[in-house]
């Protein structure tokens, strides 16, 4: 059997752009009610020195070494000492705007930053920017005279930023109000190009002011833009993004939300840009959800149908979603002193490891917002999570700055001297699966920076050499299979391996059209090949594909029903019943009589009832199908008995009716025990005289018999001494039948000629010893019950 094994050798790239070591610019967060977090050591630590109080929008920026520079709610700017920055008031954002502020450094400058602000509910503030010069106020920075410069008005509450394809310039993207137009402003080393690139695409944003609400994000790999609309027509739209031109295209619309109050709200991409997370707030039912969508699916419907609810929380609101430099996604929880967290956001479904109590904020409180950053900062941060054990993981730095020295610590001390490297583009083979903390020490232009990166090395599932799975045909000629039964128990019980089935190899590769009915899959042909994907749930790229053959086996052809009887009139009688005729030798089958658990082809029974035998071809029995493809035969056993003849009613003439009782099924014959037998108990045209009736049980429980007589007489007799017909006598009147009957013979004139007994020889045609002449004579028969029968006959000489 052919087995297909997919090996992944995944290269890891870390991008350091020309404006410095920019990933650490997202090391500090300030948000909510005086809440903050520091990721300076690669993990979140609470900060309680923040002055910012905001319901939603906020932004924070740090330098290349992760040192705080300033932060803002879109109205006020605070410096690193948590004091209001020089000229840092009265910006035209709003604390209730979804993304009221976004801080972007000027490419090529260590000192100039731009604070982009958006007003709430399409207010007059619109989309604007203000310039910060960090050389002002003795290095604490100040807002310059380039303050509240209008870029677009009115605007929705959405804004995001991502590096351009050259790795230096930055696109800042927003959306017009009462319009379907996105606007993309390019920030370069010469400043902000205030003539935006316009993409007229996607839904119209307009109507009630609440419809301005909802997040906008770019994917870390710069290939996608996601736009969330809250309230009316709550929806998410995903666009392709050209990081060279700033153009959005190819919208995909998701609207499978249960509420439009608030409805869809926050959004975030996974670090590898393959998954999308959306928060949904349902105020009507006081519940919040987080949806996960698989963007690797190849059609709009497939992406929509990939929706997995990874979180559903009652009595709380889950707001913004924001990726951090530790590769995790954090979730704002309104009025809580903690954030939720998705610890493995590159993993599908519940394996992404969502936790409601993710990180403690100390005495501070979260609201609905979290600070956004330039999204492409995070692409290099956690792309490591798609690496398989045994691969040679490659690390590469693509930078336009000069790196004087670099030291990689791969967090794998078991590898000995191989745990560190000083090459610009090293490789490392990890000694075991697991999670590792990478420390990168960079020296550039006299500065030293530590960068922490998490990497997960996942095991590659071994391919399976699967035995064919045999199923039993149904009435349509197909079979139903329990596909899971083909998979070894150690695989099925392994929580880190997902098992899915597909009808084509391409579907297995693409993870499309997954077979859902794995416990009762009906095949489409007598011999069919399925494909089994074993997926390491900790890494989407660590999987193997194996073949599974499905074979439809025929059930044996049997006589499904039969009957048998035993005789109650024979105490201790039994009957033998069997499996009936079969196509093959009896040794090719297993037999099981369900009522008695006997396993022989025939059994003896002594009581009534239905007896079922299961007939199974031995060739159809397997570990996965221990019952085999059996057919069942039911033998109904009933009791019977010999008949009791209650009466034989003889009518004058030649007709009788036999009356019997008993539990059998009877048939009748006269005078010959061998028959012929008939079902009717009535006989006609019988000759006068003594007869025997035979009553036979059709179930072979015996034959009952009884004699009866039919009264009759000769119409003519010839008393001439030739020995033939010399006497006249009524037939059927013998000692056994009507022995006391009286027979009288009269001449034509009514004179008594003779009185006979039924037991006598008969009348010889004389009177007082003298022969009587030829002629007609009468007779009268008086039976024992008093009935009288009269008729006449002829005497011939």
Buried (B, 14 or more C-beta within 10 A) or exposed (E): EEBBEBEBEBBBEBBBBBBBBBBBBBBBBBBBBBBBBBBBEBBBEBBEEBBBBBBBBBBBBBBBBBEBBBBBBBBBBBBBEBBEBBBBEEBBBBBBBBBBBBBBBBBBBEEBBBBBBBBBBBBEBBBBBBBBBBEBBEEBBBBBEBBBBBBBBBBBBBBBBBBBEEBBBBBBBBBBBEBBBBBBBBBBEEBBBEEBBBBEBBBEBBBEBBBBBBBBBBBBBBBBBBBBBBBBBBBBBBBBBBBEBBBBEEBBBBBBBEBBBBBBBBBBBBBBBBBBBBBBBBEEEEBBBBBBBBBBBEEBEBBBEBBBEBBEBEEBBBBBBBBBBBBBBBBBBBEBBBBBBBBBBBBBBEBBBBBBEBBBBBEBBBBBBBBBBBBBBBBBBBBBBBBBBBBEBBBBBEBEBEBEEBEBBBBBEEBEEBBBBEEEBBBBBBBEBBBBBBBBBBBBEEEEBBBBBBBBBBBBBEBBEBEBBBBBBEEEEBBBBBBBBBBEEEBEEBEBBBBBBBBEBEBBBBBBEEBEEBEEBEBEEBEBBBBBBBBBBBBBBBBBBBBBBBBBBBBBEBEEEBEBBBBBBEEEBBBEBBBBEBEEEEEEBBBBBEEEEBEBBBBEBEEEEEBEBBBBBEEBBBEBBEEBBBBBBBBBBBBBBBBEBEEBEBEEEBBBBBEBEBBBBBBBBBEEEEEEBEEEBEBEEBEBBBBBBBBBBEBBBBBBEBEBBBBBBBEEBBBEEEEEEBBBBBBBBBEEBBEEBBBBBBBEEEEEBBEBBBEEEBBBBEBEEEEBEEEEBBBBBBBEEEEEBEEEBBBEE
